[in-house]
Amino acid sequence: MNLFRGAAPMVLVCNLACNNAEVEPPPPLLEARTGAALTFGTPKEDCAECHPQHVAEWSISPHAYAARDPVFHAMVRMGQDQTKGKLGQFCIQCHSPPALALGTAPVYADGTGKFRQDTDQIPPLEREGVSCDVCHSITEVIQPVNARAVLTPNGVRRATIQDPVENSKHPSAYSPLHKESLLCGMCHAVTNPKQAKIEETFTEWQASSFAQPGGRTCQDCHMRAYEGQAAKDGPTRMVHRHTFVGVDISLLPPDEFPGYDELRALTEELLRESAEVTVTPQPEQKRIQIRIKNLTGHALPSGATAERQMWVELIVTTSSGAVVFESGTLDPLGDLRDPNPSHSTMPGTDPQLIYYGQQLLDDPKVDDPNATLPVKNVSMPWQANAARNFMIPVDGEDQRHFDLSALPAGTYNVSFRLLFRSFPQYFLRILEDVAALDPAVKTRVPNMVMVEENLSYQAP
């Protein structure tokens, strides 16, 4: 359940194990302890006057977008109805901690018998998602999974500056926790109510060389340092970007969320830094060898991985431009031509597809790890009993090859691309059919180019 710990000052434990739709929501954070009102502020109204640069950066970020995302709203609609409300606060706890804390996103059964959680109708403050006061009020991470952290929104802003300048707006405090990846791990590791691990980014980082002494934190890559001012009248010092660039971008109409093109450019730039690729023609073996090295501090791809797709596109043409081999190209609806008939209109027509991501499974769990289980795929994270990963491990690489033995002798042109997208088209069509997702959303999902190379191949 979501609990309040009543020591002074009051703190909120965001514990994402609330699966009982009948539980009473917590009381609003409006009472005062030790003279400080326990409330959350609005970034543009309460923070931008003194921190204009950081608020401008945050305003285009995935954190600001978290509670506005139309895919998130559709998944909540579908999930609450399918689980009869037992999903509880599972989604909102990370996407809008203020909505959880203030009790403004309850789960209820409407007059039709459907269970609902109106995440798309929460008040403006809660629509700010992961706002300034969420991160800067964290005082403890109980466990880096499912938002198990202590928030103390008592007016004190906590950060990594050891000598904050006193000001009349709020007290400031140095927090070593805010330097650590553990801070990010509270929401970037998720286990669903059936105990399937549906996001493992933090645990992937923990197992990496990045986590060793002298390594790199989440903040090093996703909040890059630069020389500037933390506050407009403060001293020049090393501060951090608050764009929180990852792989998620706005899928709203361009005029409904700021930084539409800017964040897409930053995201593609980050993706281009994520892998090192070697493409080697091997005519004697009648194949092209592909080596992909993971340069990130987690698996590649990572995040809510069942919704991510990374794949290799290889197109071989003759000198006249005729296509004689292709893999990683899409079907008429824009999906990969993998073997699953629920994914593609052309299932199984790309037998050499090189794809990286995650399968969610409805298979029963057994104690014997060597047991052979029937594979039944599911699409949504709350449906899974288990997950099967097909990713490049942290500090690892993957080597594959394309068999070109069917090509007659001659010289060919080869186009190689490593591609990524945040959502497959079939996934969004499910949400259109079941959860009223706007069909225009899928037109805004770009296929981002991580690596591209053109070369020639001499078939013997």
C-alpha positions as CSV (number, residue, x, y, z in Angstrom):
1,M,0.0,0.0,0.0
2,N,0.9,3.7,-0.1
3,L,2.0,4.6,3.3
4,F,2.7,7.8,5.2
5,R,5.5,7.7,7.8
6,G,4.5,10.1,10.5
7,A,7.8,11.2,11.9
8,A,8.5,14.9,11.7
9,P,8.7,16.0,9.0
10,M,6.1,13.8,7.4
11,V,7.4,11.7,4.5
12,L,5.7,9.7,1.8
13,V,6.8,6.2,0.9
14,C,5.9,5.6,-2.7
15,N,5.5,1.8,-2.7
16,L,4.3,0.4,-5.9
17,A,2.8,-2.8,-4.6
18,C,-0.7,-1.5,-4.3
19,N,-2.9,-4.0,-6.2
20,N,-6.1,-3.5,-4.3
21,A,-8.5,-1.3,-6.2
22,E,-10.7,-0.9,-3.1
23,V,-8.0,0.7,-0.9
24,E,-8.7,4.2,0.3
25,P,-6.4,6.8,-1.2
26,P,-3.9,8.5,1.1
27,P,-4.9,11.8,2.6
28,P,-3.7,15.0,0.8
29,L,-0.3,16.3,1.6
30,L,-1.7,19.5,3.0
31,E,-1.0,19.4,6.7
32,A,2.1,20.9,8.2
33,R,4.8,19.5,10.4
34,T,7.6,21.5,11.9
35,G,6.0,24.6,10.3
36,A,6.6,23.4,6.7
37,A,3.7,22.7,4.4
38,L,4.1,19.4,2.7
39,T,3.2,20.3,-0.9
40,F,4.6,20.0,-4.4
41,G,5.2,23.1,-6.5
42,T,4.7,23.8,-10.2
43,P,8.1,24.2,-12.1
44,K,7.1,27.1,-14.3
45,E,5.3,29.0,-11.5
46,D,7.4,28.2,-8.6
47,C,10.9,27.4,-9.9
48,A,11.5,29.2,-13.3
49,E,12.0,32.7,-11.8
50,C,15.3,31.6,-10.2
51,H,16.1,28.5,-12.3
52,P,15.1,29.5,-15.9
53,Q,17.6,27.4,-17.7
54,H,16.9,24.2,-15.7
55,V,13.2,24.6,-16.0
56,A,13.5,25.3,-19.8
57,E,15.5,22.1,-20.1
58,W,13.1,20.1,-18.0
59,S,10.1,21.4,-19.8
60,I,11.0,19.4,-23.0
61,S,12.1,16.3,-21.1
62,P,10.6,12.8,-20.8
63,H,10.1,13.6,-17.1
64,A,7.9,16.6,-17.9
65,Y,6.1,14.4,-20.6
66,A,5.6,11.4,-18.3
67,A,2.0,12.2,-17.2
68,R,1.0,13.7,-20.6
69,D,2.0,10.8,-22.8
70,P,-1.1,9.5,-24.8
71,V,0.4,6.0,-24.9
72,F,0.6,6.0,-21.1
73,H,-3.0,7.1,-20.8
74,A,-4.2,4.4,-23.2
75,M,-2.2,1.7,-21.4
76,V,-3.7,2.8,-18.0
77,R,-7.2,2.6,-19.5
78,M,-6.5,-0.9,-20.9
79,G,-4.7,-2.1,-17.8
80,Q,-7.2,-1.0,-15.2
81,D,-10.0,-2.5,-17.1
82,Q,-8.3,-5.8,-17.8
83,T,-7.1,-6.3,-14.2
84,K,-10.4,-5.1,-12.8
85,G,-8.6,-2.3,-11.0
86,K,-6.0,-4.5,-9.4
87,L,-3.3,-2.6,-11.3
88,G,-3.9,0.1,-8.7
89,Q,-1.2,2.8,-8.6
90,F,1.3,0.7,-10.5
91,C,1.7,3.1,-13.4
92,I,0.9,6.5,-11.8
93,Q,3.5,6.1,-9.0
94,C,6.4,6.7,-11.4
95,H,4.6,8.8,-14.1
96,S,3.2,11.3,-11.6
97,P,4.4,10.9,-8.0
98,P,2.4,14.1,-7.0
99,A,-0.8,12.4,-8.2
100,L,-0.1,9.4,-6.0
101,A,0.8,11.6,-3.0
102,L,-2.2,13.9,-3.3
103,G,-4.6,11.1,-4.0
104,T,-6.0,12.6,-7.1
105,A,-5.8,9.6,-9.4
106,P,-8.0,7.0,-7.7
107,V,-9.1,3.7,-9.3
108,Y,-12.8,3.2,-9.3
109,A,-15.6,1.1,-10.9
110,D,-17.8,3.2,-13.1
111,G,-21.5,2.7,-13.9
112,T,-20.7,0.2,-16.7
113,G,-18.7,-2.0,-14.4
114,K,-15.4,-1.0,-16.0
115,F,-12.5,0.0,-13.7
116,R,-11.0,3.4,-14.5
117,Q,-8.2,5.7,-13.4
118,D,-8.5,9.0,-15.1
119,T,-4.9,9.8,-15.5
120,D,-5.7,12.1,-18.4
121,Q,-8.0,14.3,-16.2
122,I,-5.7,14.9,-13.2
123,P,-5.2,18.5,-12.2
124,P,-2.5,20.7,-13.8
125,L,0.0,20.2,-10.9
126,E,-0.2,16.4,-11.2
127,R,0.2,16.6,-15.0
128,E,3.7,18.0,-14.5
129,G,4.8,14.4,-14.1
130,V,8.3,14.0,-12.6
131,S,8.6,17.6,-11.6
132,C,11.4,19.5,-9.8
133,D,10.0,18.9,-6.4
134,V,9.7,15.1,-7.0
135,C,13.5,14.6,-7.5
136,H,14.6,17.3,-5.2
137,S,12.6,16.1,-2.3
138,I,13.8,12.5,-2.4
139,T,15.5,11.7,0.9
140,E,15.9,7.9,0.7
141,V,15.6,5.1,-1.8
142,I,14.3,2.1,0.2
143,Q,14.7,-0.3,-2.7
144,P,15.6,0.5,-6.3
145,V,12.5,-0.9,-7.9
146,N,8.9,0.2,-8.3
147,A,9.3,3.7,-6.9
148,R,10.1,2.5,-3.4
149,A,11.5,5.8,-2.1
150,V,10.9,8.3,0.6
151,L,9.8,11.8,-0.6
152,T,10.0,14.6,1.9
153,P,8.3,17.6,0.1
154,N,8.8,20.0,3.1
155,G,10.2,22.9,1.1
156,V,13.9,21.9,1.3
157,R,15.4,21.4,-2.1
158,R,18.1,18.7,-2.1
159,A,20.8,18.5,-4.8
160,T,24.6,17.9,-5.4
161,I,25.8,21.4,-4.6
162,Q,27.8,21.3,-1.5
163,D,27.8,25.1,-0.9
164,P,24.3,26.2,-2.0
165,V,23.7,30.0,-1.8
166,E,21.2,31.0,0.8
167,N,18.0,32.6,-0.7
168,S,14.6,33.8,0.4
169,K,12.7,31.3,-1.7
170,H,13.6,28.0,0.0
171,P,16.2,26.2,2.1
172,S,18.7,24.1,0.2
173,A,20.6,21.0,1.3
174,Y,23.5,19.0,-0.1
175,S,22.5,15.4,-0.9
176,P,25.1,12.8,-1.9
177,L,22.2,10.5,-2.9
178,H,21.6,12.8,-5.9
179,K,25.0,12.0,-7.3
180,E,24.2,8.2,-7.3
181,S,22.5,6.1,-9.9
182,L,20.5,4.7,-7.0
183,L,18.3,7.8,-7.2
184,C,17.3,6.9,-10.8
185,G,17.0,3.2,-9.9
186,M,13.8,3.8,-7.9
187,C,11.8,4.2,-11.1
188,H,14.0,2.7,-13.7
189,A,13.6,-0.9,-12.5
190,V,10.1,-2.3,-12.6
191,T,8.7,-5.6,-11.6
192,N,5.0,-6.1,-12.4
193,P,2.5,-7.5,-9.9
194,K,3.1,-11.0,-11.3
195,Q,6.8,-10.6,-10.5
196,A,7.9,-10.4,-14.1
197,K,10.9,-8.0,-14.6
198,I,9.6,-5.6,-17.2
199,E,12.3,-2.9,-16.8
200,E,15.8,-3.7,-15.6
201,T,17.9,-0.6,-16.5
202,F,19.2,0.0,-13.0
203,T,20.1,-3.6,-12.4
204,E,21.8,-3.8,-15.8
205,W,23.9,-0.8,-14.8
206,Q,24.7,-2.4,-11.4
207,A,26.2,-5.4,-13.3
208,S,28.3,-3.2,-15.6
209,S,31.8,-1.8,-15.6
210,F,30.1,1.7,-15.3
211,A,29.2,0.8,-11.7
212,Q,32.8,0.1,-10.7
213,P,34.9,2.8,-8.9
214,G,35.7,5.5,-11.3
215,G,32.9,4.5,-13.6
216,R,29.9,6.5,-14.8
217,T,26.5,7.1,-13.3
218,C,23.1,7.5,-14.9
219,Q,23.5,11.2,-14.5
220,D,26.9,11.3,-16.3
221,C,25.1,10.2,-19.6
222,H,21.6,11.5,-19.1
223,M,22.3,14.7,-17.2
224,R,25.5,15.8,-18.7
225,A,27.5,18.5,-16.9
226,Y,28.3,21.9,-18.2
227,E,29.6,25.2,-16.8
228,G,26.7,27.5,-15.9
229,Q,24.5,28.8,-13.1
230,A,22.2,26.7,-10.9
231,A,20.3,29.9,-10.2
232,K,20.2,33.1,-12.3
233,D,22.0,35.1,-9.7
234,G,24.3,32.3,-8.5
235,P,27.9,31.7,-9.1
236,T,29.2,29.9,-12.2
237,R,29.8,26.3,-11.4
238,M,29.4,22.8,-12.9
239,V,25.7,22.1,-13.2
240,H,23.8,19.4,-15.1
241,R,21.4,19.3,-18.0
242,H,17.8,18.6,-17.0
243,T,16.6,17.4,-20.4
244,F,17.0,13.8,-19.2
245,V,17.6,12.6,-22.8
246,G,16.9,8.9,-23.2
247,V,14.8,7.2,-25.9
248,D,11.3,8.6,-25.2
249,I,10.1,11.6,-27.1
250,S,6.8,13.4,-27.3
251,L,4.1,11.7,-29.5
252,L,1.6,14.5,-29.0
253,P,1.0,16.9,-31.8
254,P,4.1,19.2,-32.2
255,D,2.2,22.2,-30.8
256,E,1.0,20.5,-27.7
257,F,4.3,19.8,-26.0
258,P,7.5,22.0,-26.3
259,G,10.8,20.9,-27.8
260,Y,9.3,18.5,-30.3
261,D,12.2,18.6,-32.8
262,E,14.9,19.5,-30.3
263,L,14.4,16.5,-28.1
264,R,14.2,14.2,-31.2
265,A,17.6,15.5,-32.3
266,L,19.1,15.0,-28.9
267,T,17.6,11.5,-28.7
268,E,19.0,10.5,-32.0
269,E,22.4,12.0,-31.1
270,L,22.4,9.8,-27.9
271,L,21.5,6.7,-29.9
272,R,24.3,7.3,-32.3
273,E,26.7,7.2,-29.3
274,S,25.2,3.9,-28.0
275,A,26.8,1.4,-30.3
276,E,29.9,0.6,-32.3
277,V,29.3,-1.4,-35.4
278,T,31.6,-3.3,-37.8
279,V,30.2,-4.5,-41.1
280,T,32.6,-7.0,-42.8
281,P,32.0,-8.6,-46.2
282,Q,33.2,-12.2,-46.2
283,P,32.9,-13.4,-49.8
284,E,34.7,-16.6,-49.2
285,Q,32.0,-17.6,-46.7
286,K,29.3,-16.0,-48.9
287,R,28.1,-13.8,-46.1
288,I,28.3,-10.3,-44.5
289,Q,29.5,-10.3,-40.8
290,I,27.9,-7.8,-38.4
291,R,29.5,-7.0,-35.0
292,I,27.6,-4.6,-32.7
293,K,29.3,-3.5,-29.5
294,N,27.2,-2.0,-26.7
295,L,28.7,1.3,-25.5
296,T,26.1,2.1,-22.9
297,G,25.9,1.4,-19.2
298,H,23.0,-0.9,-19.5
299,A,21.6,-3.5,-22.0
300,L,20.9,-2.4,-25.6
301,P,18.1,-1.5,-25.9
302,S,16.9,-0.9,-22.3
303,G,14.0,0.6,-20.5
304,A,10.5,-0.7,-20.9
305,T,12.1,-3.1,-23.3
306,A,9.0,-4.9,-24.6
307,E,8.0,-1.6,-26.1
308,R,11.4,-0.9,-27.7
309,Q,12.7,-2.2,-31.0
310,M,16.3,-2.1,-32.3
311,W,17.1,-4.0,-35.5
312,V,19.4,-4.3,-38.5
313,E,18.3,-3.3,-41.9
314,L,20.4,-4.7,-44.8
315,I,19.5,-4.1,-48.4
316,V,21.6,-5.5,-51.2
317,T,21.2,-4.2,-54.8
318,T,22.7,-4.6,-58.2
319,S,24.5,-1.9,-60.0
320,S,21.2,-1.0,-61.7
321,G,19.4,-0.7,-58.3
322,A,17.4,-3.9,-58.3
323,V,17.0,-5.3,-54.8
324,V,18.3,-8.9,-54.6
325,F,18.3,-9.3,-50.8
326,E,16.6,-7.4,-47.9
327,S,16.2,-7.9,-44.2
328,G,14.9,-5.5,-41.6
329,T,12.5,-3.9,-44.0
330,L,8.9,-3.4,-43.0
331,D,5.5,-4.7,-44.0
332,P,2.8,-2.5,-45.5
333,L,1.7,-1.4,-42.0
334,G,5.2,-0.5,-40.9
335,D,6.0,-3.6,-38.8
336,L,9.0,-5.9,-38.8
337,R,8.3,-9.1,-40.7
338,D,9.0,-11.4,-37.7
339,P,7.4,-14.8,-37.3
340,N,4.5,-13.7,-35.0
341,P,1.3,-13.4,-37.0
342,S,-0.1,-10.9,-34.4
343,H,2.8,-8.6,-35.2
344,S,3.0,-8.5,-39.0
345,T,0.9,-8.9,-42.1
346,M,3.8,-10.8,-43.6
347,P,4.9,-13.0,-40.7
348,G,8.0,-15.1,-41.2
349,T,9.0,-13.5,-44.5
350,D,12.3,-12.2,-43.0
351,P,14.0,-15.3,-41.8
352,Q,17.4,-13.6,-41.3
353,L,15.9,-10.7,-39.2
354,I,18.4,-9.4,-36.6
355,Y,16.2,-7.9,-33.9
356,Y,16.9,-6.8,-30.3
357,G,14.2,-6.3,-27.6
358,Q,12.1,-8.3,-25.2
359,Q,9.3,-10.8,-25.4
360,L,6.6,-10.8,-22.7
361,L,5.3,-14.3,-21.9
362,D,2.2,-15.6,-20.4
363,D,3.9,-18.9,-19.6
364,P,3.4,-20.5,-16.2
365,K,6.4,-20.3,-13.8
366,V,8.1,-23.5,-12.8
367,D,10.9,-24.3,-10.4
368,D,12.9,-26.3,-12.9
369,P,14.9,-23.8,-15.0
370,N,15.5,-26.4,-17.6
371,A,11.8,-27.1,-18.2
372,T,10.4,-26.6,-21.7
373,L,7.4,-24.3,-21.6
374,P,4.9,-23.4,-24.3
375,V,5.6,-19.9,-25.6
376,K,2.6,-17.7,-25.5
377,N,3.4,-14.0,-26.2
378,V,1.5,-11.2,-24.6
379,S,1.9,-7.5,-25.5
380,M,1.2,-5.5,-22.3
381,P,3.4,-5.4,-19.2
382,W,0.7,-6.3,-16.6
383,Q,-0.1,-9.4,-18.6
384,A,3.3,-11.0,-18.4
385,N,4.3,-13.9,-16.1
386,A,7.8,-13.8,-17.4
387,A,10.0,-11.9,-19.8
388,R,12.6,-13.2,-22.3
389,N,15.3,-10.7,-23.3
390,F,17.0,-10.5,-26.7
391,M,19.4,-7.7,-26.0
392,I,23.1,-6.9,-26.3
393,P,24.3,-7.2,-22.7
394,V,26.0,-4.4,-20.8
395,D,29.8,-4.4,-21.6
396,G,29.0,-6.9,-24.3
397,E,28.7,-7.3,-28.1
398,D,26.8,-9.4,-30.5
399,Q,28.1,-11.0,-33.7
400,R,25.7,-12.1,-36.5
401,H,25.9,-12.7,-40.2
402,F,23.7,-12.5,-43.2
403,D,23.8,-15.5,-45.5
404,L,24.2,-14.3,-49.1
405,S,24.9,-17.7,-50.7
406,A,21.9,-17.4,-53.0
407,L,23.4,-14.5,-54.9
408,P,24.9,-15.2,-58.2
409,A,28.5,-14.0,-58.9
410,G,28.8,-10.3,-59.3
411,T,29.4,-6.9,-57.6
412,Y,26.6,-5.6,-55.3
413,N,25.9,-2.5,-53.3
414,V,25.1,-2.9,-49.6
415,S,23.2,-0.5,-47.5
416,F,23.4,-1.1,-43.7
417,R,21.5,0.6,-41.0
418,L,21.0,0.0,-37.3
419,L,17.6,1.3,-36.4
420,F,15.6,2.0,-33.2
421,R,12.1,3.0,-32.4
422,S,10.3,3.5,-29.0
423,F,7.1,1.6,-30.0
424,P,6.2,-0.9,-32.7
425,Q,3.2,-0.1,-34.9
426,Y,1.3,-3.3,-33.9
427,F,1.5,-2.3,-30.2
428,L,0.0,1.1,-30.9
429,R,-2.8,-0.5,-33.1
430,I,-3.7,-2.7,-30.1
431,L,-4.1,0.4,-28.0
432,E,-6.2,2.1,-30.7
433,D,-8.6,-0.9,-30.9
434,V,-8.9,-1.5,-27.1
435,A,-8.1,1.8,-25.4
436,A,-9.1,4.5,-27.8
437,L,-5.5,5.7,-28.6
438,D,-5.6,8.4,-31.2
439,P,-4.5,6.7,-34.5
440,A,-2.4,9.8,-35.3
441,V,0.0,8.8,-32.5
442,K,1.6,6.0,-34.5
443,T,2.5,8.4,-37.3
444,R,4.7,10.4,-34.9
445,V,7.0,7.4,-34.0
446,P,10.2,7.8,-36.0
447,N,12.6,5.1,-37.0
448,M,15.8,6.6,-35.7
449,V,19.1,5.8,-37.4
450,M,21.8,4.7,-34.9
451,V,24.5,3.7,-37.4
452,E,24.5,3.6,-41.2
453,E,27.1,2.4,-43.7
454,N,27.3,1.8,-47.5
455,L,29.7,-0.7,-49.0
456,S,30.2,-3.1,-51.8
457,Y,30.1,-6.9,-51.9
458,Q,31.8,-9.1,-54.4
459,A,29.9,-12.4,-54.7
460,P,32.1,-15.3,-55.9
